[in-house]
Amino acid sequence: MHNQSVNKIEKIFLESIKIKESIVKDQLFTSLARMGEIAGESIINRGKILLCGNGGSAADAQHLAAEMLVRLRPNYNREGIPAIALAQDTSTITACGNDFGFDNLFERMVQSLGNEGDVLIVITTSGNSNNIILAMRAAKAMGIKVFAFLGSGGGKAIDLSDEYFLVPSYDTGRIQESHITAGHALMEFIEDQLLEFNYIHLQNWLTWYEYFTERYRCIYFRFWWCIN
């Protein structure tokens, strides 16, 4: 029983690796560079990144937005980059679900928070979620560029995308694993581009946590040296 469980876990890792190798072999990641260039230009021109998804993809949207707003790489202290995950607080989600319907949630957020020149990134493993499709249509009508992280053949979303990253799999878990890898690659690309154009700057300061950790370490070793 133990060996069967271990073999199953190994199989999942191998499947995930195989899909990523296929993405590299077939150059399916090249659209990320185009997305990054457009998103970087949008931010330089005072635009922002909007992200949305359902379930695990909603968590990925929040994850990537946080890395733009706060920090992506621990050695890259810089200004925040404007990004908003459209799965807002529970009050907003439940109010929209109750008053207008869950299908209208992301559409409503795009119409309320988006502006011409912004970028919308949708993350969907099926490409067919109604709330995602409506958000994409609303964004295009507003002059917002629409990028999609897709799987399962792309679904309806593929035809509404200005650029898309399509994972060659129909397995939800494996698609999501490639989506977050692609998301990190895209966010690093955007960050590097904004640094190159001096829109953001690396800061030579420590976070408060790092500062106090370093201070504590110095005090501790000075005390240790004195008593020994």
C-alpha positions in Angstrom: 0.0 0.0 0.0 2.8 2.4 0.9 4.7 1.7 -2.3 1.5 2.2 -4.4 1.0 5.6 -2.7 4.6 6.6 -3.3 4.3 5.5 -7.0 1.2 7.6 -7.4 2.9 10.7 -6.0 5.9 10.1 -8.3 3.5 9.7 -11.3 2.0 13.1 -10.6 5.4 14.8 -10.4 6.5 13.1 -13.6 3.3 14.2 -15.4 3.8 17.8 -14.3 7.4 17.7 -15.5 6.4 16.2 -18.9 3.8 18.9 -19.5 6.4 21.7 -18.7 8.9 20.0 -20.9 6.3 19.9 -23.7 5.7 23.7 -23.2 9.4 24.4 -23.5 9.9 22.0 -26.5 7.0 23.5 -28.5 7.8 27.1 -27.4 4.3 27.6 -26.0 5.7 30.1 -23.5 6.7 32.8 -26.1 3.3 34.6 -25.7 4.4 35.5 -22.1 7.0 37.8 -23.5 4.5 39.6 -25.6 2.1 39.9 -22.6 5.0 41.2 -20.5 5.9 43.9 -23.0 2.3 45.1 -23.3 1.7 45.0 -19.6 4.9 46.9 -18.8 4.0 49.6 -21.3 0.5 49.8 -19.7 2.0 50.3 -16.3 4.5 52.9 -17.5 1.5 54.8 -19.0 -0.3 54.7 -15.6 -2.3 51.6 -16.3 -2.7 48.6 -14.1 -3.0 44.8 -14.1 -6.4 43.2 -13.3 -6.5 39.5 -12.6 -9.3 37.1 -12.1 -10.1 33.4 -11.9 -12.4 30.9 -10.0 -11.4 28.6 -7.2 -7.7 27.7 -7.3 -7.3 30.1 -10.2 -8.8 32.9 -8.0 -6.0 32.1 -5.5 -3.4 32.2 -8.3 -4.8 35.7 -9.3 -4.5 36.9 -5.7 -1.0 35.3 -5.4 0.3 37.1 -8.5 -1.3 40.4 -7.6 0.3 40.3 -4.2 3.7 39.7 -5.7 3.3 42.9 -7.8 2.0 45.0 -5.0 4.5 43.9 -2.4 7.5 42.0 -3.6 8.2 39.1 -6.0 11.9 38.3 -5.4 13.4 38.7 -1.9 16.5 40.5 -3.1 14.4 42.9 -5.2 13.2 45.7 -2.9 11.4 48.2 -5.1 8.2 50.3 -5.3 4.9 48.5 -5.7 3.4 47.7 -9.1 -0.3 48.3 -9.5 -2.2 45.1 -9.7 -5.7 44.1 -8.5 -7.2 40.6 -8.0 -10.9 40.9 -8.9 -12.0 38.3 -6.4 -12.6 41.0 -3.8 -13.8 40.8 -0.2 -16.6 38.4 0.8 -19.1 41.3 1.0 -18.5 42.3 -2.6 -18.7 38.7 -3.8 -21.9 37.8 -2.0 -23.5 41.2 -2.8 -23.0 40.7 -6.5 -24.0 37.1 -6.3 -27.2 38.0 -4.5 -28.1 41.1 -6.4 -26.9 40.4 -10.0 -25.7 36.8 -10.1 -22.3 35.3 -9.8 -21.8 35.3 -13.5 -21.7 39.1 -13.4 -19.1 39.3 -10.7 -15.9 39.9 -12.7 -17.7 41.8 -15.4 -18.9 44.2 -12.7 -15.4 44.5 -11.2 -13.8 45.3 -14.7 -16.4 47.9 -15.4 -16.0 49.5 -11.9 -12.2 49.4 -11.6 -10.8 49.1 -15.1 -9.8 51.8 -17.5 -8.8 52.0 -21.1 -5.1 51.0 -21.4 -5.2 48.5 -18.5 -4.5 44.8 -18.8 -6.8 42.0 -17.8 -5.3 38.6 -17.1 -7.8 35.8 -16.8 -6.9 32.4 -15.4 -9.2 29.5 -16.3 -8.5 25.8 -16.7 -11.6 25.2 -18.8 -11.8 28.5 -20.7 -15.6 28.3 -20.5 -16.6 29.9 -17.1 -19.4 32.4 -17.8 -18.1 35.0 -15.3 -14.7 34.9 -17.1 -16.1 35.2 -20.6 -18.3 38.2 -19.6 -15.3 39.9 -18.0 -13.3 39.4 -21.1 -16.0 40.9 -23.3 -16.4 43.9 -21.0 -12.7 44.5 -21.0 -12.4 44.4 -24.8 -15.3 46.9 -25.0 -13.5 49.2 -22.7 -10.1 49.1 -24.6 -8.5 46.9 -22.0 -6.0 44.3 -23.3 -7.1 40.7 -22.5 -4.6 38.0 -21.7 -5.6 34.4 -20.8 -3.9 31.5 -19.0 -5.8 28.5 -20.4 -5.9 24.7 -20.6 -8.3 22.0 -21.9 -8.0 23.3 -25.5 -8.7 26.9 -24.5 -12.5 26.8 -24.6 -14.5 30.0 -25.5 -11.9 32.2 -23.9 -9.2 31.6 -26.5 -11.1 33.6 -29.2 -11.5 36.6 -26.8 -7.8 36.7 -25.9 -5.4 39.3 -27.3 -2.6 36.9 -26.1 -2.9 33.5 -24.4 -0.8 30.9 -22.7 -2.3 27.4 -23.3 -1.2 24.4 -21.3 -1.4 21.2 -23.4 -3.4 19.2 -20.8 -7.0 18.5 -19.7 -6.0 17.7 -16.1 -7.0 20.6 -13.8 -4.1 20.1 -11.4 -1.4 19.9 -14.0 -2.8 22.9 -15.8 -2.8 25.0 -12.6 0.8 23.9 -11.9 1.9 25.3 -15.3 -0.2 28.4 -14.8 1.6 29.4 -11.6 5.0 28.8 -13.2 3.9 30.9 -16.2 2.6 33.6 -13.8 5.9 33.8 -12.0 7.7 34.0 -15.3 5.4 36.8 -16.5 5.6 38.8 -13.3 9.5 38.6 -13.3 9.5 39.7 -16.9 7.3 42.7 -16.1 9.4 43.6 -13.1 12.6 43.4 -15.1 11.1 45.6 -17.8 10.0 48.2 -15.4 13.5 48.3 -13.8 15.1 48.6 -17.2 12.9 51.6 -18.1 13.5 53.2 -14.6 9.8 53.1 -13.7 10.7 51.3 -10.5 14.0 51.2 -8.7 15.9 48.8 -6.5 16.1 50.1 -3.0 19.1 49.8 -0.7 17.2 49.3 2.4 16.3 46.4 4.6 12.7 45.5 5.5 11.9 46.1 9.2 12.0 42.4 9.8 15.4 42.1 8.2 16.6 45.2 10.1 15.5 43.9 13.5 16.7 40.4 12.8 20.2 41.8 11.9 20.2 44.1 14.9 19.3 41.2 17.2 22.0 39.0 15.7 24.6 41.7 16.2 23.6 42.3 19.8 23.5 38.6 20.6 27.1 38.0 19.2 28.4 41.1 21.0 27.0 39.8 24.3 28.3 36.3 23.6 31.8 37.8 22.9 31.8 39.9 26.1 30.9 37.0 28.4 33.4 34.6 26.8 
